[in-house]
Amino acid sequence: MTGASGNVGSALVALLGADAVAAYRDPAKTARALESGQPAVTLDLAKPETLPPALAGVDAVFLLGAMSPAQTGQELAMLDAARTAGARVVKLSVWRAGEELSPIARLHKPVEEALRATGLAWTILRPNFYQQNFLAQRSIRTAGEFGFPAITAPISFLDAADVARVAAAVLTTAGHDSRVYDLTGPAALTYAEAADVFSAVLGRPVRYRGLSDEQARAALLGRGVPEFHADALVEVARAYRDGGADSVTTTVADLTGRPATELAEFVRRHRTVFG
Ligand SMILES: NC(=O)c1ccc[n+]([C@@H]2O[C@H](COP(=O)([O-])OP(=O)(O)OC[C@H]3O[C@@H](n4cnc5c(N)ncnc54)[C@H](OP(=O)(O)O)[C@@H]3O)[C@@H](O)[C@H]2O)c1
C-alpha cells in the first residue's frame, strides 16, 4: 500500500492493520511501523529498483502517487512491478480524470489507461477535493479566514478518511473489478457556505477570501508549495471555477454502509487544528 504516511494512506493503514503491508518512502517511518507491529516496507516510487522487492508476496496493490511532474512515470513503473507480481491494482486517481480538465487529471489519465491495458484486475477511485485541504489553511486559526484560488461554484468536498474506507472495502470484498468509482462528500458547498460551517462549528466568524490566480500562486509558493504543484492547483481552480466539481454521488455510503462525512463533522473532528 503506497502513500502510507499520507491523507488517505494513513487512514487505510489504520483500517487494514496487519492485513496490509504499509509502504513508506522514509525508512525511519518503516522502522516505526514495524516496531508497532504493522507490516511495512520501504518503497520509493522515484527508485524503480525498490518496487519489485516491496511487492513480494503481495496480491493487491493500492497505488497512490504524489503530485510532481514525475508522477505519471512513477505510477507506470509501479504498474510494471504489479504486472510482474500478478497483483490486482486499486488506483487512487482524481475527479474526472478521464476528461483531462486539469493538470492533475492529465497526470492520472495515462496511468488509468495503462492500468486497463495491463490485463491485471483493476479498480479506479476518483475522489473530488479533500476536506483535508482546509487543514493547511493556518489563517483559519490565526485570522478567522481562509483563502483559496477563487471557485464560485459549489464543490462536493470529501473526507480522505472516507476514501480510505472505500479503498478498504474494495481491497477486502469482491465485485469491484473493472469499476471506476466517483467519490464525493454528502453535499456540494461553495467556499462561502463552507466558511459558514466553520463559523457555526468554531463559534466565531470565519470568512472566505477568494484569491486571484496571481494571489493564490504567490500564497502557495510562500507556504513552500513547489512551483509545479502551485500552478496545478491554480489551474484546477480555473477548471472548476464555474462548476464541474459539484455533483454528489452516493458511492461512499453504497460501498461502506456509512454516509460520507459532513464538513461540519470534519471541522469538529479537527477542531484542535482550526482553533
Ligand atoms: N488533495 C486532494 O484534494 C486530492 C483529491 C483527489 C485526488 N488526490 C490525489 O491523491 C494523491 C495524493 O495526494 P494528497 O494531496 O492526498 O497527498 P498525500 O497522500 O497526503 O501525500 C503524498 C504521499 O505520497 C508519498 N510519497 C511522496 N513521494 C513519494 C515517493 N517518491 N515514493 C513513495 N511515496 C511517496 C508521501 O510520503 P512522504 O511522507 O514520504 O512524503 C505521502 O505519503 C495524488 O495523486 C492526488 O492527485 C488528491
The ligand as a MOL file (V3000), in Angstrom:
LIG
                    3D

  0  0  0     0  0            999 V3000
M  V30 BEGIN CTAB
M  V30 COUNTS 48 52 0 0 0
M  V30 BEGIN ATOM
M  V30 1 N -5.6460 16.5450 -2.1390 0
M  V30 2 C -6.7790 16.3680 -2.8050 0
M  V30 3 O -7.7860 17.1010 -2.6630 0
M  V30 4 C -6.8820 15.2000 -3.7720 0
M  V30 5 C -8.1410 14.9030 -4.3370 0
M  V30 6 C -8.2400 13.8200 -5.2220 0
M  V30 7 C -7.1170 13.0700 -5.5460 0
M  V30 8 N -5.9110 13.3990 -4.9940 0 CHG=1
M  V30 9 C -4.7340 12.5750 -5.3790 0
M  V30 10 O -4.2340 11.9570 -4.2090 0
M  V30 11 C -2.8340 11.7050 -4.3670 0
M  V30 12 C -2.1260 12.1170 -3.0980 0
M  V30 13 O -2.3900 13.4500 -2.8450 0
M  V30 14 P -2.5640 14.0300 -1.3630 0
M  V30 15 O -2.6530 15.5020 -1.5070 0
M  V30 16 O -3.6360 13.3260 -0.6230 0 CHG=-1
M  V30 17 O -1.1450 13.6720 -0.7030 0
M  V30 18 P -0.8050 12.6530 0.4600 0
M  V30 19 O -1.2790 11.2780 0.1400 0
M  V30 20 O -1.2660 13.2100 1.7650 0
M  V30 21 O 0.7830 12.6950 0.4100 0
M  V30 22 C 1.5310 12.0400 -0.5920 0
M  V30 23 C 2.0210 10.6510 -0.1440 0
M  V30 24 O 2.8880 10.1420 -1.1450 0
M  V30 25 C 4.1060 9.7930 -0.5210 0
M  V30 26 N 5.2160 9.9910 -1.4480 0
M  V30 27 C 5.6890 11.1620 -1.9430 0
M  V30 28 N 6.7030 10.9180 -2.7800 0
M  V30 29 C 6.8880 9.5820 -2.8010 0
M  V30 30 C 7.8130 8.7140 -3.4430 0
M  V30 31 N 8.7700 9.1910 -4.2710 0
M  V30 32 N 7.7090 7.3810 -3.2320 0
M  V30 33 C 6.7660 6.8790 -2.3980 0
M  V30 34 N 5.8590 7.6440 -1.7560 0
M  V30 35 C 5.9320 8.9770 -1.9510 0
M  V30 36 C 4.2280 10.7100 0.6810 0
M  V30 37 O 5.1550 10.1550 1.5680 0
M  V30 38 P 6.2110 11.0250 2.4170 0
M  V30 39 O 5.6140 11.0530 3.8110 0
M  V30 40 O 7.4630 10.2480 2.3460 0
M  V30 41 O 6.3220 12.3850 1.7720 0
M  V30 42 C 2.7930 10.6980 1.1650 0
M  V30 43 O 2.5120 9.5270 1.9050 0
M  V30 44 C -2.3960 12.4480 -5.6260 0
M  V30 45 O -2.2360 11.5130 -6.6710 0
M  V30 46 C -3.5660 13.3960 -5.9220 0
M  V30 47 O -3.7300 13.6680 -7.3000 0
M  V30 48 C -5.7660 14.4260 -4.1100 0
M  V30 END ATOM
M  V30 BEGIN BOND
M  V30 1 1 1 2
M  V30 2 2 2 3
M  V30 3 1 2 4
M  V30 4 1 4 5
M  V30 5 2 4 48
M  V30 6 2 5 6
M  V30 7 1 6 7
M  V30 8 2 7 8
M  V30 9 1 8 9
M  V30 10 1 8 48
M  V30 11 1 9 10
M  V30 12 1 9 46
M  V30 13 1 10 11
M  V30 14 1 11 12
M  V30 15 1 11 44
M  V30 16 1 12 13
M  V30 17 1 13 14
M  V30 18 2 14 15
M  V30 19 1 14 16
M  V30 20 1 14 17
M  V30 21 1 17 18
M  V30 22 2 18 19
M  V30 23 1 18 20
M  V30 24 1 18 21
M  V30 25 1 21 22
M  V30 26 1 22 23
M  V30 27 1 23 24
M  V30 28 1 23 42
M  V30 29 1 24 25
M  V30 30 1 25 26
M  V30 31 1 25 36
M  V30 32 1 26 27
M  V30 33 1 26 35
M  V30 34 2 27 28
M  V30 35 1 28 29
M  V30 36 1 29 30
M  V30 37 2 29 35
M  V30 38 1 30 31
M  V30 39 2 30 32
M  V30 40 1 32 33
M  V30 41 2 33 34
M  V30 42 1 34 35
M  V30 43 1 36 37
M  V30 44 1 36 42
M  V30 45 1 37 38
M  V30 46 2 38 39
M  V30 47 1 38 40
M  V30 48 1 38 41
M  V30 49 1 42 43
M  V30 50 1 44 45
M  V30 51 1 44 46
M  V30 52 1 46 47
M  V30 END BOND
M  V30 END CTAB
M  END
